[in-house]
Amino acid sequence: MEFEDTPLFDWIKKNRAFLLVLLIAILAIAAYERFGPALRDKAQTQSWTLFQTVTAGLDIDENLASSLELARPDERIYPWVVFGATKAALLQRNTNALEILKPELTALSTSNGAWQISSTNGAVTIASFLLERAKEMEAGGGKDFTNPTPPGSRVKLVVTDSLETPYELTVGTFEGAAPVSTELFLSAVEAGTFDGVAIETFGGRTLKIPGLDADNGPPLERDFGYFHLAGSLSMIQKQGSPGEQEADAIQLLLEDNTFADGTSTVFAAILEGLDDFKAAVQAADPETTFTLTSATIL
């Protein structure tokens, strides 16, 4: 008997549409399992690149609206662009920028899955928190974005430029708020892995200091209220991996970076020596280099 004469052939013939759909579903699942992770990683990297591009070029006086439109299609980064721009507008008391940002904050405060933070009134969305700060500022008040004086261990950093001019910086740590990051930093200081490392400078705004020498990047320690302000030391977000931090370097901020809040842990701040060092870095010609000569726990 030929296969075409069997009941199975008749069943296949009658159900060929169902079998075709089933085959397509099986192939789709196999393709997703094979290529899904790579596609997600690619999309995440593209989002990170777009975030860097938008925030690096954003000027709330000149191109706020166009920067928001550039970021809007990417749901991963858009809220953080709005949050960072709002922080910048509040710090600068820029009412024109806040008028543009308030409708965006209102929409984000009611969207599903909005990020939340702790406040005196319990958990609230970040968008709602910033919206209230904007309203307070417009009413003549407002919240200053400041960090407390670091209460933890003190460290002396000595930085020398290529002209052999030394700069001494006294650093205080936030051990209670960022215990893991602080411990890694102090351990690296004790081990001497920061001594003699070349510092990378980025536009006179941020310094990258290698030498953390951790086995793994520390977890993101979120304590809302510790901001990425000038003079802060923080971990560095791992490029393309939101929520992860680099294991081999820290950063020192010479200018406020509102867009870094929530992306990496602030674990210390400069108590003495910032002004002279900042002036030297920002006035230096491109050929001048800076080296962290020594780091010592006081």
N, C-alpha and C positions, 0 to 999 in steps of 0.2 A: 504494500500500500504506500502510495506517495504521501509525502508530508502535507501536500496541499489538500489531501483528502481526510486529514485527521481533525478531530474536534478542536485541538489546540490551535491549528491554523485558522479555523473558523473564529475562535475566540480572539486571537490576535488581530484578525481582519476587522472584527466588529469593534474592537477597543483600541484601534491604532492611534486614535487621537489622544486618548488617555495615556497610552504608553509613550507617545512622543513628548507629552507634557512632563511625564515622570522622568524620562531620560534627560530632558533639558534641566529639570530641577536637580537631578543627581550631578550632572556636569557643573551646574552653577555652584552647588555646595562644595564640590571638589575644587573648583577654581577659587572660591572664596577662601577655603582653608589653605590653599597653596599660595595665593597671591595677596590675600587680605592683610596679613601683618605688614608686608612690604609696602602696600598701598597706604596703610594707616601711618606708617613711619614717614613715608614721603609727604603725606598731607600735613603731618605735624611739623616736619622740617620747613615746608613751604609757609605754614602759618607763622613759625618763629621768624623766618626771614622777613616776611611782611611786617611783623610787629617791630622788628629792628629798623626796617626802612621807614615806617610811619613815625615811630617815636623819635628817631634820630633827626628827622627833618621837621618835626612839628614845632611851630611857633604859634602860641595861642593868640598873638596879636595879628599875625599875618595870614596863616593858612589853616586855622582850626577847622572850619567847615569842610574844606576839601580833604583834610587829613581824616576826618571822621568818615567821609564818603568812601575814601580809599580802603579803610579798615572794615566798613560795615558788612560787606559780604562774608567775612570770615567770623563765624560765631565763636570760635575759640579765643580770638584776640580782641574782638570789638569791645566787650565790657571793660577789659583792662586798659585799653586806649582811653575810653571815656573816664574811667576812674583816675588814671594818671593825669589827664588833662584837667580834671576838676581839682585835683590836689594842687596842680600848678596855678590854676586860676585863684584858688583860695589863698595860697601863699602870697600871690602878687596882688590880691584884692582886686581882681580884674572882673568888674561887673558885666562888661560886654561879653566876655567869654562865658560867664556863668549863664547868661540869657540863652546862649546857644546850647549849653550843656544840660540845663534843667529838664527840658523835655526828654532828652536821652536818658537821664537818671530816672525820671518818672517811669518810663517804659521798662527799664531794666529792673526797677524795684518791684514790679508786679509780674515779671516774666517767670516762667517755670524754671526751677533749678537755680534761682538767683543765689549767688554766694552770700553767706552770712558771717557776721562777726559778733563778738560779745560786746555788750554795752551795759550801762547801768540799768537799762530797762529790759534786759534779757537779750536774746539773739535777735538781731535785725539784719537786713540785707545791707551790703556795702553801699549799694546805690541809695538806699533810704538814709543811711547815716550821712553820706556826703550831701544829699539833698537838704537835710536839716541844717548842716553846717553852712550851706549856701544861703539858706533863708535867714539864719542867724546873722551872717555877715551883712546881708542886705538891710537887716533891721538895726545895724549899728554895732552888733556884737561879733560873734564868730569864734572859732576855735583856732588857737595857734598850734601849728604842728611842730612840737618840740619834743626832744627826748630828755629824760632826767639825767642828772649827773651819774655816770657809771659808778656803782658802789663797790665793784669787785677789785680783783688784783690789778696792780699797776705794772706797766711794762715800759721800758725806755727803748725807743727805736732811734738809731743813729743812721741818717741817710747822707751820703756824700755824692756830690756831683763830679763830673769829669774834670772840673777845675780844682778839685780837692777841697771844696767848701763843704763843711759839715753842717747838718741840721739835726737838732735833737727834738724828738717828739715824745711826750709823755702820754701814754694810752691808759685808759681805764676800761675795765670789762663789765659786761652785764651777765655775770655768772648765774644769777638766779633766773633770768629770763631765757638765756640761751646756754644752758649748761654743757650740752654736747659740743657745740661749736667753740665755746670758750675753752673747754678742756683740750680739744685738738690744737687750738692756737697756742695755749700755754705749753703743751707738750712739745710742740715744734720749736718754740722759743728755747725751752730747756735743752732740747737735743741739738740746737745750733743749726737747724736746717734752713733758717732764714738768713744766716750770716753770709754776706758776700754775694747775694743774688742780685741780678740785674732787674730793675723795675721797668715795666712797660708803661708808657704813658699814652693816654687816649684823649687828644684834644685839650689837654690841660684840665680836664674835668675828672677823670678817673685814673687811678693807678692800679695796675695788676702786679701783685707781689707773689712770685712763686715760692715754694718751700714749705707748704703746709704738710706735705708728705704723709697724708692719711691713706690707709688701705682702701677706704671707700668714701665717697662723698657723704658728708653728714646729712641727717634728715633736715627737712625744712622746719624750723622751730618758729611757729607763728605766735607772736605776742603783739597784738595790734596796739600801736602806740609807740613802737620803736621804728622810727622812720629812717629812710636812706637820706639823711641830711649831710651837709658839708661837714667833714671831719669824722664821719662814721667809718668803721671797718666792718665789712660784711663778707659772707661767703659769696660765691659767684654761681649764678644759675648755669647749669650745664646746657650748652647750646643744643637746641632741638629737643630738649627733654624737660618740659615744665614740671616742677615739683622735685627735680633732682639738682644737686649742687656738685661743683667740681671738687675733686679730692686733693688737688696739688697746688692750689693757689687761693689767695684772698684778694679783696680789693679795698682800696682806700679812696673815699670820695672827697674831692676838693670842691665840688659843687653839689647842690641838692639834686637828687635823681628821683623824682616822684614816681616814675614808671617802674622802678625796681621794688617798690613796696609790695610785699606779699609774694615776691618771687625768690628772695634769698634772705638769709638770716643776718640781721645786724647784731653783732656780739660785742662791740667795743666802740669807743669814741676817743678822739684826741682831746686831751685836757689842756696841754700846753704845747706851743710851738707851731700851731697850724698856720697862722697868718704869714709868718716869714717864709715858711716852706712853700705854701701855696703861691705866694708872690714869685718865688724863685722858679718854680716849675712853669708857671704861666708866662713868665717873661723870658724863659730860656729859648735859645735858638734851636732849630731842629737837630743839630749835631750834638747838643749837650745830652749826656746820659746821667742817670741816677742809679746808685747802688745802695742797697740796704747793708750797711757795713756791719752792724751788730744789733741784736735784740736781746734785752736782759730783763728778767723779772726783778722788780725793785723790792 
